[in-house]
Amino acid sequence: MDWYVYQGLKTLMSDRSSLTRSIVLWGYLGISLAVTFLSLTVVEGSALSRGMSPRHMWFLSLFLTLLITKAVFVLTLFFGDITRLVEGIINYFKHKPTTSGYIPTRRKFVSEAAVLLAAIPFTSFLYAMFKGKYDYKVHRQTLYFDDLPEAFDGFTITQLSDIHSGSFDDAAAVQRGIDLAKAQKSDLFVFTGDLVNNGAWEIEPYMNHFNQLRAPYGQFSILGNHDYGDYISWNTPKDKATNLDKLKAHHKTLGYKLLLDENIELNKNGDKIVLIGVQNWGRGFIKVGDLDKALTNVDPKAFKILLSHDPTHWEEIVRYHPSNIHLTLSGHTHGAQFGVETDAFRWSPVKYRYLDWAGLASENNRHLYVNRGFGFLAFSGRLGIWPEITVITLKRKMS
């Protein structure tokens, strides 16, 4: 791929001075080789006991940015070369050779077009890395229920998910997101998993940020697949278990009640709803959540809200469960951190992995809301699928 890009740049610089050509061509090769080398170092370093650091993620993100930019450049150039080949075949059979043979030389404007088209992903991914990953958006959703207790009509919930604190590289930007969440002044705050990438130490620099989130009816949280420490090597099983215990303690220090396959009643003016939280249960990921255990002693007729990190739990278990769970709040997918969302069209590559990957899904009067995530992971950026603060308002249907 680098050789092909090199040839395209060579054509583009054909009418420039020898010095300019050398700077551009050797500069390109130097940058490409350096980023590739650093990225290989990242792959090796990611096996370390503490996982990928923000610096590692930056190198990996630069590699991905250049890779996609090169791919667009090469495809454009290849299209031009196919045209040249067809023209050459026609010239051969018509016995009309050109000065360079039957196949004409590569046209400069094709290389110019390749540069212009390749600039689109290049600048977009740089925006994603420098701006998009902290461009927090508030998504509001109003849901109506026949059996919502009257006292909870208009009750508001702010949801964060997938903080992935080990990826952050700008504490001031993170604080802007927290301030935006605080400004919603919701009745209830919930966090739906993946506080860290791998280890409990990752949230520690941000404890005084996320402990600012308070709500009149409390702050509740669950664990996500990354919180169990399954993606790095531990010296002993005891070290891994100690890390999880420490992370659980951090939830308490943050002021969050961590729900581990359990439930709690929220009471208002004599009415109640039940908040349920399960450990992670996900297709292709760790499955330790026990919904039946979490529903112990819950009145089947009670209005129920479930916190479950992975939306495949709703797809495979919750929507078919004998107990009617009115609303499930999830995260996990990040919306792939890349995609397009407009009023008329929505796409992300994550749709090929998850049936419900962002926003609201409903079936048989049971609702799922998938938060797009507050943080980011691996790719140090977001493009089109911006970090989310969810505000849900519960409303009672008018009879």
FITI-282837 format. One line per field, with one value per residue: residue number from 1; residue in one letter; chain; x, y, z of N, C-alpha, C in turn. Coordinates in steps of 0.05 Angstrom, whole numbers, m for minus. Example, Ala and Ser with C-alpha at 12.3 -4.5 7.8 and 13.67 -1.06 7.14 Angstrom:
BEGIN
i	[1  2]
aa	[A  S]
ch	[A  A]
n_X	[264  257]
n_Y	[m114  m45]
n_Z	[156  142]
ca_X	[246  273]
ca_Y	[m90  m21]
ca_Z	[156  143]
c_X	[264  258]
c_Y	[m66  1]
c_Z	[156  157]
//
This chain:
BEGIN
i	[1  2  3  4  5  6  7  8  9  10  11  12  13  14  15  16  17  18  19  20  21  22  23  24  25  26  27  28  29  30  31  32  33  34  35  36  37  38  39  40  41  42  43  44  45  46  47  48  49  50  51  52  53  54  55  56  57  58  59  60  61  62  63  64  65  66  67  68  69  70  71  72  73  74  75  76  77  78  79  80  81  82  83  84  85  86  87  88  89  90  91  92  93  94  95  96  97  98  99  100  101  102  103  104  105  106  107  108  109  110  111  112  113  114  115  116  117  118  119  120  121  122  123  124  125  126  127  128  129  130  131  132  133  134  135  136  137  138  139  140  141  142  143  144  145  146  147  148  149  150  151  152  153  154  155  156  157  158  159  160  161  162  163  164  165  166  167  168  169  170  171  172  173  174  175  176  177  178  179  180  181  182  183  184  185  186  187  188  189  190  191  192  193  194  195  196  197  198  199  200  201  202  203  204  205  206  207  208  209  210  211  212  213  214  215  216  217  218  219  220  221  222  223  224  225  226  227  228  229  230  231  232  233  234  235  236  237  238  239  240  241  242  243  244  245  246  247  248  249  250  251  252  253  254  255  256  257  258  259  260  261  262  263  264  265  266  267  268  269  270  271  272  273  274  275  276  277  278  279  280  281  282  283  284  285  286  287  288  289  290  291  292  293  294  295  296  297  298  299  300  301  302  303  304  305  306  307  308  309  310  311  312  313  314  315  316  317  318  319  320  321  322  323  324  325  326  327  328  329  330  331  332  333  334  335  336  337  338  339  340  341  342  343  344  345  346  347  348  349  350  351  352  353  354  355  356  357  358  359  360  361  362  363  364  365  366  367  368  369  370  371  372  373  374  375  376  377  378  379  380  381  382  383  384  385  386  387  388  389  390  391  392  393  394  395  396  397  398  399]
aa	[M  D  W  Y  V  Y  Q  G  L  K  T  L  M  S  D  R  S  S  L  T  R  S  I  V  L  W  G  Y  L  G  I  S  L  A  V  T  F  L  S  L  T  V  V  E  G  S  A  L  S  R  G  M  S  P  R  H  M  W  F  L  S  L  F  L  T  L  L  I  T  K  A  V  F  V  L  T  L  F  F  G  D  I  T  R  L  V  E  G  I  I  N  Y  F  K  H  K  P  T  T  S  G  Y  I  P  T  R  R  K  F  V  S  E  A  A  V  L  L  A  A  I  P  F  T  S  F  L  Y  A  M  F  K  G  K  Y  D  Y  K  V  H  R  Q  T  L  Y  F  D  D  L  P  E  A  F  D  G  F  T  I  T  Q  L  S  D  I  H  S  G  S  F  D  D  A  A  A  V  Q  R  G  I  D  L  A  K  A  Q  K  S  D  L  F  V  F  T  G  D  L  V  N  N  G  A  W  E  I  E  P  Y  M  N  H  F  N  Q  L  R  A  P  Y  G  Q  F  S  I  L  G  N  H  D  Y  G  D  Y  I  S  W  N  T  P  K  D  K  A  T  N  L  D  K  L  K  A  H  H  K  T  L  G  Y  K  L  L  L  D  E  N  I  E  L  N  K  N  G  D  K  I  V  L  I  G  V  Q  N  W  G  R  G  F  I  K  V  G  D  L  D  K  A  L  T  N  V  D  P  K  A  F  K  I  L  L  S  H  D  P  T  H  W  E  E  I  V  R  Y  H  P  S  N  I  H  L  T  L  S  G  H  T  H  G  A  Q  F  G  V  E  T  D  A  F  R  W  S  P  V  K  Y  R  Y  L  D  W  A  G  L  A  S  E  N  N  R  H  L  Y  V  N  R  G  F  G  F  L  A  F  S  G  R  L  G  I  W  P  E  I  T  V  I  T  L  K  R  K  M  S]
ch	[A  A  A  A  A  A  A  A  A  A  A  A  A  A  A  A  A  A  A  A  A  A  A  A  A  A  A  A  A  A  A  A  A  A  A  A  A  A  A  A  A  A  A  A  A  A  A  A  A  A  A  A  A  A  A  A  A  A  A  A  A  A  A  A  A  A  A  A  A  A  A  A  A  A  A  A  A  A  A  A  A  A  A  A  A  A  A  A  A  A  A  A  A  A  A  A  A  A  A  A  A  A  A  A  A  A  A  A  A  A  A  A  A  A  A  A  A  A  A  A  A  A  A  A  A  A  A  A  A  A  A  A  A  A  A  A  A  A  A  A  A  A  A  A  A  A  A  A  A  A  A  A  A  A  A  A  A  A  A  A  A  A  A  A  A  A  A  A  A  A  A  A  A  A  A  A  A  A  A  A  A  A  A  A  A  A  A  A  A  A  A  A  A  A  A  A  A  A  A  A  A  A  A  A  A  A  A  A  A  A  A  A  A  A  A  A  A  A  A  A  A  A  A  A  A  A  A  A  A  A  A  A  A  A  A  A  A  A  A  A  A  A  A  A  A  A  A  A  A  A  A  A  A  A  A  A  A  A  A  A  A  A  A  A  A  A  A  A  A  A  A  A  A  A  A  A  A  A  A  A  A  A  A  A  A  A  A  A  A  A  A  A  A  A  A  A  A  A  A  A  A  A  A  A  A  A  A  A  A  A  A  A  A  A  A  A  A  A  A  A  A  A  A  A  A  A  A  A  A  A  A  A  A  A  A  A  A  A  A  A  A  A  A  A  A  A  A  A  A  A  A  A  A  A  A  A  A  A  A  A  A  A  A  A  A  A  A  A  A  A  A  A  A  A  A  A  A  A  A  A  A  A  A  A  A  A  A  A  A  A  A  A  A  A  A  A  A  A  A]
n_X	[17  38  78  47  19  64  80  37  43  91  78  45  82  114  125  151  207  270  286  238  207  236  232  176  166  203  192  139  146  179  145  103  129  149  101  78  117  114  62  64  94  57  19  49  58  7  m2  17  13  m18  m48  m70  m46  m67  m30  m12  m60  m65  m23  m41  m88  m70  m44  m89  m116  m80  m79  m132  m135  m95  m118  m163  m136  m107  m149  m174  m132  m124  m171  m163  m119  m140  m172  m132  m109  m151  m155  m105  m108  m147  m118  m78  m103  m121  m74  m48  0  25  71  93  84  32  m2  m24  11  6  m43  m37  m80  m110  m80  m83  m138  m140  m111  m145  m193  m173  m161  m208  m223  m177  m175  m224  m217  m176  m204  m240  m205  m182  m224  m277  m283  m294  m339  m393  m460  m529  m580  m648  m705  m772  m816  m876  m923  m975  m981  m949  m934  m971  m946  m896  m900  m869  m820  m749  m689  m620  m572  m508  m457  m405  m355  m299  m250  m194  m178  m179  m150  m153  m170  m199  m234  m265  m290  m323  m362  m383  m404  m444  m478  m492  m521  m570  m602  m632  m679  m658  m596  m561  m511  m486  m443  m374  m334  m280  m223  m191  m166  m175  m146  m150  m194  m182  m153  m196  m235  m253  m280  m323  m351  m383  m432  m497  m563  m632  m659  m619  m557  m539  m507  m477  m436  m394  m369  m314  m300  m285  m233  m215  m184  m130  m66  m57  m17  m32  m92  m114  m96  m127  m178  m174  m169  m220  m251  m231  m248  m303  m306  m290  m336  m370  m344  m349  m401  m440  m489  m475  m505  m511  m536  m586  m640  m675  m722  m753  m783  m839  m881  m916  m921  m885  m828  m787  m718  m672  m611  m562  m504  m453  m479  m471  m475  m423  m389  m370  m413  m445  m486  m548  m612  m659  m645  m636  m688  m711  m761  m789  m848  m889  m924  m902  m874  m818  m748  m691  m621  m573  m514  m500  m533  m549  m568  m619  m641  m639  m657  m686  m730  m763  m775  m813  m828  m851  m810  m805  m770  m705  m639  m580  m512  m449  m440  m418  m434  m397  m364  m362  m397  m458  m510  m572  m636  m662  m631  m589  m529  m478  m418  m424  m474  m476  m462  m494  m563  m592  m563  m557  m594  m667  m705  m763  m810  m868  m888  m844  m785  m720  m663  m604  m546  m497  m447  m401  m346  m287  m252  m194  m192  m176  m218  m279  m328  m382  m415  m426  m401  m446  m497  m552  m620  m677  m747  m800  m867  m937  m987  m1044  m1110]
n_Y	[m24  25  30  37  85  117  117  145  195  208  216  260  299  307  352  385  414  380  379  390  346  304  317  311  257  225  243  226  169  164  183  145  96  106  113  63  29  48  34  m22  m29  m13  m55  m95  m73  m72  m119  m116  m115  m72  m56  m18  48  118  142  98  88  134  128  81  101  140  106  78  121  137  90  83  130  121  77  99  134  97  66  104  116  66  59  96  72  25  45  65  16  m9  28  19  m34  m27  7  m29  m68  m36  m21  26  53  93  146  123  70  21  28  86  139  151  198  263  289  248  232  279  280  235  252  294  265  230  265  274  229  234  286  283  241  262  305  275  254  298  332  308  265  286  315  323  302  314  268  264  229  214  171  134  103  58  38  66  88  140  181  182  205  243  236  239  212  210  180  153  117  69  95  87  104  97  113  168  232  285  320  367  370  325  342  381  349  324  367  381  337  343  389  374  361  315  268  219  185  141  93  52  13  m9  25  28  10  m35  m38  m21  23  60  94  125  176  207  208  251  278  247  237  280  275  275  259  269  221  185  151  101  40  m8  m65  m71  m109  m97  m84  m128  m142  m176  m171  m163  m189  m220  m228  m266  m304  m283  m230  m209  m216  m183  m133  m127  m124  m77  m41  m44  m20  31  48  56  97  137  148  117  67  3  m45  m112  m161  m151  m114  m52  m11  48  101  147  194  155  119  70  48  m3  m11  m48  m84  m118  m160  m165  m191  m217  m231  m268  m246  m240  m276  m269  m246  m251  m251  m272  m279  m226  m207  m225  m227  m185  m153  m180  m145  m96  m34  m34  m20  m37  m43  m62  m79  m98  m97  m144  m177  m159  m170  m226  m247  m212  m187  m230  m250  m277  m241  m176  m128  m61  m21  m23  m5  4  m1  m7  m16  30  52  40  83  110  132  150  193  218  251  223  180  128  99  53  14  m22  m41  m89  m125  m118  m120  m79  m20  33  84  81  21  m20  m69  m106  m72  m67  m33  m15  23  43  70  112  116  148  153  129  78  43  64  130  169  199  198  223  190  213  225  209  235  214  231  211  215  194  182  182  150  182  165]
n_Z	[0  17  m22  m68  m56  m54  m108  m130  m106  m128  m181  m174  m157  m200  m231  m197  m160  m151  m98  m70  m86  m61  m7  1  m15  13  63  70  69  114  157  153  162  214  245  237  262  315  326  323  369  406  402  424  474  495  519  569  641  657  615  556  552  550  516  485  459  428  390  365  343  308  272  251  228  187  158  138  109  71  45  19  m15  m46  m70  m102  m137  m159  m187  m228  m252  m271  m310  m344  m359  m388  m429  m451  m470  m510  m544  m558  m589  m630  m651  m636  m609  m554  m533  m489  m494  m502  m458  m428  m393  m322  m303  m278  m254  m232  m188  m160  m149  m116  m71  m53  m40  m2  37  64  101  131  155  182  219  250  272  303  340  366  380  376  413  462  455  482  481  498  502  498  521  524  556  556  599  616  667  702  767  797  826  803  755  707  727  726  697  695  655  651  616  604  618  618  643  641  591  586  571  582  632  642  600  610  657  637  612  657  684  649  654  708  704  686  728  746  776  789  785  744  729  678  674  658  683  682  640  650  703  773  788  747  751  794  788  774  812  843  805  784  830  838  818  835  858  878  889  891  871  828  806  760  741  682  625  621  672  703  696  656  611  614  637  700  758  796  810  856  857  815  836  880  855  833  879  899  860  867  917  903  875  917  944  907  915  893  893  884  846  850  821  846  877  889  923  902  932  930  953  974  931  891  853  825  823  788  786  748  744  693  633  572  502  476  513  583  625  679  704  739  729  750  804  817  816  862  911  887  871  822  795  800  779  739  730  697  703  659  630  577  516  490  529  539  489  486  535  572  545  536  586  640  679  674  653  651  632  606  616  582  555  530  472  449  402  364  363  316  260  226  241  230  226  187  173  197  214  232  236  278  277  251  288  333  347  371  380  394  426  429  434  426  447  454  494  526  539  514  526  496  514  484  505  549  549  514  476  458  399  401  398  371  320  290  322  379  447  501  543  575  584  612  614  652  639  653  618  592  608]
ca_X	[0  56  91  27  16  89  79  18  55  113  65  35  104  131  133  163  236  281  286  210  199  250  220  149  166  217  177  116  156  188  122  89  145  150  75  75  135  103  37  72  102  32  8  66  54  m20  m3  27  m7  m36  m64  m63  m48  m76  m8  m14  m84  m59  m7  m58  m107  m55  m40  m114  m122  m63  m87  m156  m128  m80  m137  m178  m118  m101  m172  m177  m110  m129  m192  m150  m101  m157  m180  m108  m106  m171  m147  m82  m118  m159  m96  m63  m118  m123  m47  m43  17  31  99  101  74  3  m16  m16  22  m14  m50  m33  m105  m119  m66  m95  m164  m135  m104  m169  m211  m160  m161  m233  m220  m154  m184  m246  m206  m162  m225  m250  m186  m176  m249  m301  m285  m304  m361  m415  m487  m551  m602  m672  m725  m795  m829  m903  m931  m1002  m981  m930  m946  m978  m926  m871  m905  m850  m795  m727  m666  m596  m556  m481  m448  m379  m337  m272  m232  m166  m172  m180  m125  m159  m188  m216  m256  m282  m305  m345  m383  m396  m420  m468  m495  m503  m540  m597  m617  m651  m687  m643  m572  m552  m487  m490  m421  m348  m322  m251  m215  m181  m159  m188  m129  m155  m214  m172  m148  m221  m255  m265  m297  m348  m367  m399  m458  m516  m591  m649  m667  m595  m539  m537  m489  m472  m411  m393  m350  m287  m295  m277  m204  m210  m169  m101  m55  m53  3  m46  m121  m120  m93  m150  m201  m170  m174  m249  m260  m223  m265  m329  m303  m290  m364  m381  m331  m361  m429  m458  m497  m470  m526  m499  m558  m604  m660  m680  m747  m752  m810  m846  m908  m932  m918  m858  m818  m765  m694  m658  m584  m549  m476  m452  m488  m470  m469  m395  m374  m374  m441  m448  m511  m570  m636  m678  m635  m640  m717  m720  m779  m801  m876  m892  m939  m887  m861  m790  m727  m667  m594  m558  m494  m499  m561  m557  m583  m647  m648  m641  m669  m704  m755  m780  m776  m841  m833  m851  m791  m815  m749  m678  m619  m555  m491  m431  m433  m405  m441  m372  m351  m360  m421  m474  m537  m589  m664  m672  m613  m571  m512  m452  m410  m431  m501  m472  m457  m516  m589  m598  m536  m558  m621  m690  m718  m787  m824  m888  m890  m819  m767  m691  m648  m575  m530  m474  m422  m389  m317  m279  m234  m176  m190  m178  m234  m307  m336  m410  m428  m413  m406  m474  m510  m580  m640  m703  m769  m823  m893  m961  m1006  m1070  m1131]
ca_Y	[0  48  32  48  113  130  121  166  220  213  228  287  317  304  378  401  413  355  381  387  317  288  323  299  228  213  251  207  143  166  184  120  75  112  107  33  19  55  19  m49  m27  m12  m82  m110  m61  m76  m144  m110  m120  m49  m51  4  74  138  145  75  92  155  116  63  117  152  85  73  144  135  66  89  151  107  60  117  143  74  59  124  112  41  64  109  53  6  60  64  m11  m13  44  6  m57  m17  16  m52  m81  m17  m16  55  57  121  150  106  43  21  38  114  145  160  226  278  297  225  234  302  271  217  268  308  246  219  286  273  213  243  309  274  225  281  318  255  250  323  345  292  246  301  331  311  309  305  255  263  209  212  145  134  77  57  30  81  99  168  199  182  219  265  228  240  195  215  156  152  89  65  118  79  125  92  124  197  247  313  322  391  363  306  357  394  329  320  392  379  317  355  411  362  361  294  257  195  181  113  87  25  m5  m2  48  27  m8  m59  m39  m2  47  79  114  140  205  221  203  277  288  232  237  304  268  269  262  267  193  168  144  71  32  m37  m71  m79  m130  m88  m80  m153  m145  m200  m166  m161  m211  m216  m246  m288  m300  m267  m202  m202  m213  m159  m110  m124  m114  m48  m26  m43  0  57  55  66  122  156  153  100  42  m17  m66  m138  m180  m144  m93  m32  4  78  109  175  201  131  101  59  34  m20  m9  m74  m83  m144  m161  m167  m215  m209  m252  m266  m234  m252  m280  m275  m233  m269  m235  m284  m272  m197  m203  m237  m211  m163  m157  m182  m123  m71  m20  m42  m10  m55  m35  m85  m66  m107  m98  m171  m188  m152  m184  m255  m256  m194  m182  m254  m259  m278  m216  m153  m106  m40  m6  m33  15  m10  14  m28  m17  55  59  36  109  119  127  172  194  241  245  205  158  121  76  48  m14  m39  m53  m117  m142  m115  m113  m53  m10  60  95  66  m2  m27  m93  m116  m53  m67  m14  m16  46  38  94  111  117  174  152  116  56  34  88  153  190  193  212  218  178  230  216  214  238  207  240  197  224  175  195  165  153  192  146]
ca_Z	[0  18  m48  m86  m49  m62  m137  m136  m98  m147  m204  m166  m153  m223  m242  m176  m159  m140  m68  m61  m89  m41  19  3  m18  36  87  72  77  142  175  152  176  243  257  237  282  341  329  330  397  421  403  443  500  505  535  595  662  662  591  539  563  530  496  467  442  408  369  350  329  285  252  238  211  163  143  123  89  49  31  1  m36  m64  m85  m123  m156  m172  m207  m250  m265  m286  m335  m361  m369  m408  m452  m463  m485  m534  m561  m569  m611  m652  m660  m632  m585  m546  m529  m466  m500  m506  m434  m424  m367  m301  m305  m253  m241  m216  m162  m145  m138  m94  m48  m43  m28  22  58  78  125  147  172  199  241  267  288  322  362  381  389  378  436  485  446  495  472  515  487  515  513  541  553  568  609  628  695  718  790  792  838  787  730  703  741  707  702  679  652  639  612  590  624  608  653  633  565  586  570  586  656  640  581  624  676  622  609  683  689  632  667  733  697  680  753  746  801  794  769  741  712  669  670  647  696  675  618  661  731  791  790  725  759  817  783  767  833  851  783  781  855  838  807  857  851  901  894  894  849  827  785  756  728  654  620  626  701  716  692  640  586  619  652  728  769  809  811  879  849  799  854  897  839  831  905  901  842  880  938  890  869  942  950  888  923  877  904  863  847  841  819  868  871  910  919  904  942  927  959  978  908  889  830  832  807  789  773  745  735  664  617  544  482  469  535  608  632  707  714  745  730  769  831  820  819  886  927  873  864  793  784  805  756  741  713  699  693  649  613  549  505  482  552  534  464  489  560  586  530  537  613  650  694  656  660  635  619  611  609  575  541  519  443  442  374  350  363  289  244  216  253  223  230  166  167  219  207  245  232  301  271  241  312  352  337  383  386  404  427  440  421  441  439  474  516  541  526  518  516  494  515  465  520  557  543  489  481  436  382  418  384  364  296  283  346  399  475  507  569  570  603  607  630  653  638  656  596  599  601]
c_X	[17  70  72  22  41  89  59  29  77  101  57  58  123  141  145  194  245  280  258  201  211  238  193  151  180  204  153  125  165  166  108  103  146  124  71  92  123  78  43  81  78  20  23  60  27  m23  7  5  m26  m51  m54  m66  m59  m55  m9  m38  m80  m44  m24  m78  m94  m51  m66  m122  m106  m72  m111  m151  m114  m100  m153  m161  m113  m125  m177  m156  m114  m150  m181  m133  m117  m166  m156  m105  m126  m164  m123  m89  m131  m138  m81  m77  m122  m96  m41  m26  21  61  110  93  44  m12  m6  m5  0  m18  m48  m59  m117  m106  m77  m122  m161  m128  m128  m188  m199  m160  m186  m231  m198  m162  m206  m236  m190  m182  m236  m232  m182  m201  m272  m305  m295  m327  m388  m442  m508  m572  m625  m692  m747  m810  m856  m911  m959  m1001  m959  m944  m949  m957  m901  m876  m886  m823  m772  m703  m643  m579  m529  m474  m420  m361  m308  m251  m203  m159  m170  m152  m129  m180  m207  m240  m275  m301  m328  m368  m398  m414  m446  m488  m508  m525  m568  m614  m639  m657  m669  m619  m566  m528  m488  m465  m397  m338  m292  m247  m207  m177  m172  m172  m137  m175  m203  m166  m174  m243  m269  m281  m324  m364  m384  m428  m477  m544  m608  m655  m643  m580  m534  m521  m488  m444  m415  m372  m321  m280  m284  m247  m197  m191  m140  m92  m50  m33  m10  m76  m129  m117  m117  m174  m199  m176  m205  m261  m254  m241  m293  m328  m302  m318  m376  m370  m342  m389  m449  m464  m494  m489  m514  m521  m577  m622  m663  m706  m741  m781  m814  m875  m926  m932  m889  m853  m794  m742  m678  m631  m572  m520  m476  m462  m489  m462  m440  m378  m381  m404  m443  m473  m533  m596  m656  m670  m641  m670  m728  m737  m791  m829  m878  m906  m925  m876  m831  m772  m702  m643  m579  m539  m496  m527  m569  m571  m613  m657  m655  m656  m691  m730  m774  m785  m805  m848  m830  m832  m796  m793  m722  m659  m592  m535  m475  m422  m416  m415  m417  m355  m348  m386  m434  m502  m550  m618  m674  m655  m594  m555  m486  m444  m418  m459  m499  m466  m480  m542  m597  m572  m535  m587  m642  m699  m742  m799  m843  m889  m866  m798  m738  m680  m618  m560  m505  m447  m412  m360  m311  m258  m219  m172  m196  m193  m263  m314  m364  m427  m414  m418  m433  m479  m540  m598  m667  m724  m792  m849  m916  m980  m1033  m1091  m1152]
c_Y	[25  52  45  78  129  136  143  193  228  226  257  307  318  331  396  398  387  355  377  358  300  292  309  269  215  220  232  180  143  166  157  98  80  105  77  21  24  39  m10  m50  m27  m39  m98  m100  m67  m102  m140  m112  m96  m41  m27  31  93  142  123  79  113  144  98  79  131  131  80  97  143  112  71  111  139  91  76  126  121  66  78  121  87  43  77  90  32  19  61  37  m17  3  31  m18  m49  m8  m7  m64  m62  m9  14  59  87  123  132  77  44  32  67  118  154  190  239  283  273  226  257  295  252  231  282  289  235  239  285  255  223  265  301  259  243  296  300  253  275  336  326  275  259  319  320  321  298  293  253  244  210  187  145  106  79  53  44  93  130  187  201  194  243  260  227  223  204  189  163  122  90  89  112  99  121  103  154  209  277  316  345  385  343  321  372  374  324  344  391  359  328  375  400  361  340  283  233  195  152  112  58  11  5  25  51  10  m35  m60  m16  24  68  100  133  169  221  217  229  290  274  230  262  298  259  274  257  238  174  164  114  63  1  m40  m78  m99  m122  m86  m104  m158  m169  m196  m160  m185  m203  m236  m270  m283  m282  m237  m192  m197  m188  m134  m106  m114  m85  m31  m23  m21  28  66  68  93  144  163  138  75  21  m40  m91  m159  m176  m121  m75  m17  34  87  139  179  176  111  91  48  18  m17  m35  m71  m111  m140  m166  m193  m206  m231  m247  m254  m249  m253  m289  m263  m254  m253  m246  m277  m242  m190  m214  m218  m187  m171  m159  m159  m96  m59  m23  m29  m27  m41  m60  m76  m73  m110  m126  m186  m183  m168  m213  m264  m237  m191  m206  m264  m258  m252  m192  m132  m83  m26  m18  m11  1  10  m5  m23  7  66  57  62  121  112  153  171  220  233  224  180  154  97  76  20  m33  m52  m82  m136  m141  m107  m85  m41  19  69  76  43  m10  m52  m102  m98  m54  m50  m19  11  40  64  91  112  145  176  140  95  49  57  112  176  180  210  204  207  191  219  226  217  234  219  228  208  203  190  174  170  164  172  159]
c_Z	[0  m9  m69  m82  m58  m92  m144  m129  m118  m172  m198  m165  m178  m234  m220  m176  m146  m110  m57  m63  m67  m13  22  3  6  62  92  82  106  162  176  166  206  257  258  258  310  346  336  360  415  424  423  471  512  521  563  616  666  637  576  553  542  509  475  447  421  385  351  332  305  264  237  219  185  146  126  102  65  32  11  m22  m57  m81  m108  m145  m173  m194  m232  m266  m281  m312  m354  m374  m392  m434  m467  m480  m511  m554  m574  m593  m635  m663  m659  m607  m579  m542  m507  m471  m504  m482  m429  m396  m348  m303  m278  m238  m224  m188  m146  m133  m115  m69  m36  m29  m2  44  75  103  143  166  191  223  260  284  309  346  379  393  395  402  462  478  456  485  492  497  506  504  533  535  568  575  621  658  712  743  788  803  821  759  727  716  720  716  684  679  639  636  600  593  614  617  646  607  565  585  573  608  654  621  594  643  661  617  635  690  673  644  693  726  691  704  754  774  809  775  768  723  704  659  654  657  688  650  629  692  747  792  769  733  781  811  778  788  841  829  784  808  858  829  829  847  876  909  892  868  850  803  782  744  698  650  625  655  715  712  675  617  589  635  681  738  782  807  835  872  833  817  871  881  837  857  909  884  855  903  926  883  895  949  931  896  907  892  881  867  834  842  843  860  895  903  921  911  939  932  961  954  907  861  840  812  811  775  772  738  705  653  588  525  473  490  561  615  661  719  717  749  750  798  837  825  844  903  913  865  833  780  787  779  759  721  718  688  685  627  584  538  495  505  548  509  469  514  569  571  530  566  623  666  675  667  641  619  626  600  605  562  524  490  435  415  356  350  335  274  236  230  245  229  210  163  191  212  224  239  254  296  262  264  331  339  346  393  396  405  437  422  439  429  461  499  535  525  534  509  518  493  498  479  526  549  516  495  456  416  399  405  380  339  289  306  370  428  485  537  563  592  595  626  629  656  640  632  607  590  584]
//
